[in-house]
Amino acid sequence: MKNWKQVAVSVGLVGGAVLVLLFRQGGGPGSPEADGAMADHDHAAMVAGLDEAQAVQLPPELQSRTGITFATAVTRELVRTVTALGRVEYDETRLADVSPKVDGWAETLFVDFTGAPVQAGQPLLELYSPMLIAAQEELILARRLAHEVEPGSERAANAQRLLDSARRRLLYWDVPQGVIDEIEASGMVTRTIPLLAASSGVVVEKDVVEGGRVAPGSTLYRIADLSVVWIEADVFERDLSLARLGQEARVTLEAYPGDVFRGRVTYVYPTVDQATRTGTVRVALANPGMRLKPGMYATIQLDAPSAAPALVVPRGALLFTGERTLVYVRKWDGTLDPREVVAGLAVGQEVEILSGLEEGEVVVSSASFLIDAESNLGSVTGGMGGDMTAEPVGEVDHSQHNMDSMPAPEEVDHSQHQMGPAAPDSMPMDTTGGAMNHSGHDDL
């Protein structure tokens, strides 16, 4: 019995709500409005209203209470900042390797550890090589022959060509010009030849020890000039078009918080990493005091202004429905009119508008979703064919409702209600229509 009581109460409440809705639409039971309410219900229009926003009219006091604000569409330069993480690398154009061109042995090392600073022309080691000794002897012999022959004769010309060839051979084997001049002047062979640094910088690689044998082409030292370094930054694919040659870059490093270094974009790599979907952008950066060390992590920022001034509105003014983008434009009479627009570049709290809006028009900049909800609600109620604007709760008159006199569901007398199977004579069936005749049951 308790379940049947609950069902009866629920049915009564639902039925009462339906009756209230019908009365509010202009009539009670039996009126033309009530009889045709469901007949005129247009489900297609109701669904269509959800996708077709309508103009909204809100009083100024309601706009202020709901926190609705407005902004004017303006035209100005839109600057987007691209931020990327990078690494400090050597400037590859400032790397130099020291490699011998002859066989030999490293007798004495003048630079014997990695990281040592060197200057161009500084001796790095003393090299002993039988090939260099033989070349020195040929130089001394050619010079002696050139001095002994009669000047102007054919033999003198041949001797001079032989002397020049001996000099070139030593030069090609990286024997310093000063050492060659000393050999010619003294007429004596020197046992070892110094190997000089080709450029200034820091020794970043060393692959030789004192007394070790060296072979032609082996890299004994790698010297890096750190006066300029590169920042190799990984820029996301969507931002690669904003990186241009010659563009200024701001560089910050965790090692020097608060310091900002400035460089220039010198190269944009022509490939994209398929795993990370990033491309590499190279920034060249001066390095006074050698503060920037290869291997450090760095963050770069590139400012990319738009090609031309753009029409912009606040980001909060846009509503994305999935298929289109809307803004609500305030008309001269205060009406908020939905307008479809095409959005472009988004920078910070501003969005570029490519079409659909004119400069100077005022749009809703915050609480746009409330306006859109109100607009779609108007579309739905319009599709239902009636005004479903709810009466304010504070204006409903309950003075005629005596809630104390209403019996509780447990106190309702169901003794006259026969819930079980009825006898044939107590509930006659109407054989013509198959419906029961309840005219004798006034209490139902």
Protein Blocks (a to p, Z undefined) as FASTA:
>chain_A
ZZmmmmmmmmmmmmmmmmmmmmmnopaehiaklmmmmmmpcfklmmmmmmmccdddddfk
lmmmnopacdddddddddddddddddddddfklgccdddfbdcddfbafblcehiacdeh
iafbdcddfklmmmmmmmmmmmmmmmmpcghiaklmmmmmmmmmmmmmmmmnopafklmm
mmmmnopacfbdcdddfbgcddfbdcbdehiacdehiafbdcddfkbccddddddfklmm
mpcghiacddddfklghiacddddfbdcfbdcfklopacdddddddehhlacghiacddd
dddddfbdcddddfklpccehjaccdddddfkopacdddddddddehjbccdfbhpaehi
acdfbhklmmmmmmmmmmmmmmnopafbdcdfklpcfklpcfklpccfklpccklpcfbd
cdfklmccdfknopacfklmmmZZ
